[in-house]
Amino acid sequence: MVRLGWGLTAVVLALGLGLPAASAETPALFAGTGPAEGSYADPLPATIAVSSYAPPACADKPCPLLIAIHGMGRNAKGARDAWKAAADQAGFLVLAPRFDKEQFSSRRFQQGDVRGEPDKAKWTFDLIERLFDAARASGRVAGDSYTIFGHSAGAQFVHRMVMLMPEARIATAAVANAGYYTLPALAGERAYPYSLKGTPATDATLTRAFAKPMLVMLGDQDTDPNHYQLNKSRGAEEQGPTRFARGEHFIAAARAEARRLGVTLRWREIVVPGVAHDQRGMAKAAATELFTAR
């Protein structure tokens, strides 16, 4: 069953995860304008807090949706608030789910709970797809796809989702200042989460993932090799000493893999000048790339 903590109700399709089929009721998201707090009960099973924002421009018409994924601080309100000014200017809705430590260890959050689980419906990545269905049930979301942004640990989550679930209804993804990456390689010494080795991914999966637009965003000041949140595992260190170096290593590996497959890579590296490990600064730069043209 799906529940969200906003007023009004709407009937949506039951979500199958090997659970008994049943109708589901969900109070409508975005019942008004401005910031709001609610909760989402997913059949994963997990109940998570969800922060949202609807700008005044979306008061009387459906608007595009951006889903913002927080970092290690697990601050969904902060992830949402980093996008409020851009949402006001460009006219889009914001949803920011919170993956709390009690329910979502690093394996379940950043890594999507992929290892040893062949059923994609049980991956944390698929929770985002079901949250999108709940948002669409509100009648306030325009279109049949969404934009997704992740910073730091959230960037880890998003780039892995793009690679492992390229069928997700993501129009464009933006990943900013990830601590380390899953390299787009199916074989090698390091298994998942350092590469796709040990996952269900195939060359066909990678081909679809490379066709998905994704911004790999690196703050040119995010170069502290001793940052207190930086992953210092051997697999991460092999990708470079800093987040900036690891991002460049990742995009170089993606280019090489796309050449091997003979396909076009629709991922773009964007270096953001003057920004270190700062979510607001990276969100501002991402908004320019994602919404200015629109």
C-alpha positions as CSV (number, residue, x, y, z in Angstrom):
1,M,0.0,0.0,0.0
2,V,1.2,3.5,-0.7
3,R,0.4,6.4,1.6
4,L,1.7,10.0,1.4
5,G,1.1,12.6,4.1
6,W,-0.8,15.2,2.1
7,G,-4.6,15.8,2.0
8,L,-7.0,14.5,-0.7
9,T,-7.0,11.0,-2.1
10,A,-6.5,9.3,-5.4
11,V,-6.7,5.7,-6.5
12,V,-3.5,4.3,-8.1
13,L,-2.6,0.8,-9.4
14,A,-1.4,-1.7,-6.8
15,L,2.4,-2.1,-6.9
16,G,3.5,-5.7,-7.2
17,L,6.6,-6.9,-5.5
18,G,5.6,-10.5,-4.9
19,L,3.0,-9.1,-2.4
20,P,-0.7,-9.7,-2.6
21,A,-2.4,-7.5,-5.1
22,A,-4.5,-4.8,-3.6
23,S,-5.8,-1.4,-4.4
24,A,-3.8,1.5,-3.0
25,E,-4.8,4.9,-1.8
26,T,-2.5,7.9,-1.8
27,P,-3.3,11.5,-0.7
28,A,-2.4,13.8,-3.5
29,L,1.1,15.3,-3.6
30,F,1.5,19.0,-4.3
31,A,-2.0,19.9,-2.9
32,G,-0.9,23.5,-2.6
33,T,2.2,25.6,-3.4
34,G,5.3,26.1,-1.3
35,P,7.3,23.6,0.7
36,A,5.6,20.5,2.3
37,E,6.6,17.5,4.3
38,G,5.0,14.1,4.0
39,S,5.7,10.4,4.0
40,Y,5.7,7.6,1.5
41,A,5.0,3.9,2.3
42,D,6.5,1.7,-0.3
43,P,5.9,-2.1,-0.6
44,L,9.7,-2.6,-0.5
45,P,8.7,-2.4,2.4
46,A,9.9,0.9,3.7
47,T,8.3,4.2,4.8
48,I,10.3,7.3,4.1
49,A,9.9,11.0,4.7
50,V,9.5,13.1,1.5
51,S,10.0,16.8,1.2
52,S,8.4,18.6,-1.7
53,Y,8.1,22.0,-3.2
54,A,5.6,23.5,-5.7
55,P,6.4,27.0,-7.0
56,P,3.6,29.6,-7.5
57,A,3.9,29.1,-11.3
58,C,2.7,25.5,-10.8
59,A,-0.4,26.5,-8.8
60,D,-2.9,26.0,-11.7
61,K,-1.1,23.8,-14.2
62,P,0.9,20.5,-14.3
63,C,4.7,21.1,-14.2
64,P,7.8,19.0,-14.9
65,L,9.2,17.1,-11.9
66,L,12.8,17.0,-10.5
67,I,13.7,14.4,-7.9
68,A,16.6,15.5,-5.6
69,I,18.6,12.8,-3.8
70,H,20.5,13.9,-0.7
71,G,24.0,13.0,0.4
72,M,25.5,11.3,3.4
73,G,23.8,13.8,5.7
74,R,20.5,12.4,4.6
75,N,19.0,15.8,4.7
76,A,16.0,15.7,2.3
77,K,14.8,19.2,3.2
78,G,18.2,20.6,2.3
79,A,18.2,18.7,-1.0
80,R,14.8,20.2,-1.8
81,D,15.7,23.7,-0.6
82,A,18.8,23.7,-2.9
83,W,16.4,23.7,-5.8
84,K,13.7,26.1,-4.7
85,A,15.1,29.2,-6.4
86,A,15.5,27.4,-9.7
87,A,12.0,25.9,-9.4
88,D,10.6,29.4,-8.9
89,Q,12.4,30.6,-11.9
90,A,11.9,27.7,-14.3
91,G,8.6,26.4,-13.1
92,F,9.1,22.8,-12.0
93,L,8.1,20.6,-9.0
94,V,10.7,19.2,-6.6
95,L,10.5,15.9,-4.6
96,A,13.3,14.9,-2.2
97,P,12.9,11.4,-0.5
98,R,14.9,10.8,2.7
99,F,16.7,7.5,3.0
100,D,17.2,7.2,6.7
101,K,20.1,5.3,8.2
102,E,17.9,2.9,10.2
103,Q,16.3,1.5,7.1
104,F,18.9,2.3,4.4
105,S,22.5,1.3,5.1
106,S,25.1,2.3,2.4
107,R,24.4,-1.0,0.7
108,R,20.7,-0.2,0.4
109,F,21.0,3.6,-0.2
110,Q,24.1,4.4,-2.3
111,Q,24.4,0.9,-3.8
112,G,20.7,0.3,-4.4
113,D,20.6,-3.1,-2.6
114,V,21.7,-4.7,-5.9
115,R,24.2,-7.3,-4.8
116,G,22.7,-10.8,-4.6
117,E,19.2,-9.5,-5.6
118,P,18.1,-10.5,-9.2
119,D,14.6,-8.9,-8.7
120,K,14.9,-5.3,-9.8
121,A,11.6,-4.5,-8.1
122,K,13.4,-5.0,-4.8
123,W,16.2,-2.6,-5.6
124,T,16.1,0.8,-3.9
125,F,16.4,2.3,-7.4
126,D,12.9,1.0,-8.3
127,L,11.4,2.8,-5.2
128,I,12.1,6.1,-7.2
129,E,10.0,4.8,-10.0
130,R,7.1,4.0,-7.7
131,L,7.4,7.4,-6.0
132,F,7.2,8.9,-9.5
133,D,3.9,7.0,-10.0
134,A,2.6,8.4,-6.7
135,A,3.5,11.9,-7.8
136,R,1.8,11.5,-11.2
137,A,-1.3,10.3,-9.4
138,S,-1.6,13.8,-8.0
139,G,-2.4,15.2,-11.4
140,R,0.2,17.9,-10.9
141,V,3.1,16.4,-12.8
142,A,3.5,17.1,-16.5
143,G,4.9,14.5,-18.9
144,D,5.8,10.8,-18.4
145,S,9.4,11.3,-17.3
146,Y,11.4,13.1,-14.6
147,T,14.7,14.8,-14.0
148,I,16.9,13.4,-11.2
149,F,19.8,15.1,-9.4
150,G,22.1,13.6,-6.8
151,H,24.9,15.2,-4.8
152,S,27.7,13.3,-3.1
153,A,26.2,10.0,-1.8
154,G,23.1,10.9,-3.8
155,A,25.3,11.1,-7.0
156,Q,26.5,7.6,-6.2
157,F,22.8,6.5,-6.1
158,V,21.8,8.2,-9.3
159,H,24.7,7.1,-11.6
160,R,24.2,3.5,-10.5
161,M,20.5,3.8,-11.1
162,V,21.2,5.1,-14.6
163,M,23.6,2.3,-15.4
164,L,21.6,-0.6,-13.9
165,M,18.1,0.6,-14.7
166,P,18.3,2.4,-18.0
167,E,14.7,1.6,-18.5
168,A,13.7,4.0,-15.7
169,R,11.7,7.0,-16.8
170,I,14.5,9.5,-16.3
171,A,14.6,12.2,-18.9
172,T,18.0,13.6,-17.8
173,A,20.2,12.7,-14.8
174,A,22.8,14.9,-13.1
175,V,25.3,13.6,-10.7
176,A,27.5,16.0,-8.7
177,N,30.6,15.3,-6.7
178,A,30.2,11.6,-6.1
179,G,32.7,10.2,-3.6
180,Y,33.5,7.2,-5.9
181,Y,31.9,5.5,-8.8
182,T,30.8,2.2,-10.2
183,L,32.9,2.0,-13.4
184,P,31.0,1.0,-16.5
185,A,32.9,-2.3,-16.9
186,L,31.5,-5.8,-16.7
187,A,34.7,-7.5,-15.8
188,G,37.9,-6.8,-13.9
189,E,39.4,-7.2,-10.5
190,R,36.9,-5.1,-8.6
191,A,33.2,-6.2,-8.4
192,Y,30.2,-4.1,-7.6
193,P,30.0,-1.4,-6.3
194,Y,33.4,-0.5,-7.9
195,S,32.4,-1.9,-11.3
196,L,29.3,-3.6,-12.8
197,K,31.0,-7.0,-12.3
198,G,28.6,-9.3,-10.3
199,T,25.5,-7.4,-11.4
200,P,22.9,-8.4,-14.0
201,A,24.2,-5.7,-16.3
202,T,25.2,-6.7,-19.9
203,D,26.5,-4.9,-23.0
204,A,22.9,-4.2,-23.9
205,T,22.3,-2.6,-20.5
206,L,25.3,-0.4,-21.0
207,T,24.3,0.6,-24.5
208,R,20.9,1.8,-23.1
209,A,22.6,3.5,-20.2
210,F,25.0,5.4,-22.5
211,A,22.0,6.6,-24.5
212,K,20.5,8.2,-21.4
213,P,21.4,11.9,-21.0
214,M,23.5,12.3,-17.8
215,L,25.6,15.2,-16.6
216,V,28.7,14.2,-14.6
217,M,29.3,17.4,-12.6
218,L,32.6,18.1,-10.8
219,G,33.4,21.0,-8.6
220,D,36.9,22.1,-9.5
221,Q,37.6,22.8,-5.8
222,D,36.4,19.4,-4.6
223,T,40.0,18.3,-4.4
224,D,40.6,17.6,-0.7
225,P,42.1,14.1,-0.4
226,N,41.4,14.0,3.3
227,H,37.8,15.2,3.3
228,Y,36.1,13.7,6.3
229,Q,33.4,12.1,4.2
230,L,35.6,10.8,1.4
231,N,35.6,7.0,0.9
232,K,39.1,5.8,1.5
233,S,38.6,2.1,0.6
234,R,41.1,0.5,-1.7
235,G,38.7,0.3,-4.6
236,A,37.8,4.0,-4.3
237,E,41.4,5.1,-3.9
238,E,42.2,3.2,-7.1
239,Q,39.9,5.7,-8.9
240,G,41.9,8.7,-7.7
241,P,42.9,10.6,-4.6
242,T,40.0,13.1,-4.7
243,R,36.4,13.4,-5.8
244,F,37.4,15.5,-8.8
245,A,40.0,13.0,-9.9
246,R,37.6,10.1,-9.5
247,G,35.0,11.9,-11.6
248,E,37.4,12.4,-14.4
249,H,38.5,8.7,-14.2
250,F,34.8,7.7,-14.4
251,I,34.0,9.7,-17.5
252,A,37.2,8.5,-19.2
253,A,36.2,4.9,-18.5
254,A,32.7,5.6,-19.9
255,R,34.2,7.1,-23.1
256,A,36.4,4.1,-23.5
257,E,33.6,1.6,-22.9
258,A,31.3,3.5,-25.4
259,R,34.1,3.2,-28.0
260,R,34.4,-0.5,-27.4
261,L,30.6,-0.9,-27.9
262,G,30.6,1.4,-30.9
263,V,27.8,3.6,-29.5
264,T,27.3,7.3,-28.8
265,L,27.9,8.4,-25.2
266,R,25.2,10.9,-24.1
267,W,27.0,11.7,-20.8
268,R,28.7,15.1,-20.4
269,E,31.4,16.1,-18.0
270,I,30.8,19.5,-16.6
271,V,33.5,21.2,-14.4
272,V,31.9,23.8,-12.1
273,P,34.5,26.6,-11.3
274,G,34.9,27.8,-7.8
275,V,32.8,25.1,-6.1
276,A,34.0,22.5,-3.7
277,H,31.8,19.9,-2.0
278,D,28.8,22.1,-1.9
279,Q,25.3,20.9,-2.7
280,R,23.8,24.4,-3.3
281,G,26.6,25.5,-5.6
282,M,26.3,22.3,-7.7
283,A,22.5,22.5,-7.8
284,K,22.7,26.0,-9.1
285,A,25.1,25.0,-11.8
286,A,22.9,21.9,-12.7
287,A,19.8,24.1,-12.9
288,T,21.5,26.3,-15.5
289,E,22.4,23.2,-17.6
290,L,19.0,21.5,-17.1
291,F,16.4,24.2,-17.2
292,T,17.8,27.4,-18.7
293,A,17.3,26.2,-22.3
294,R,13.7,25.1,-21.4
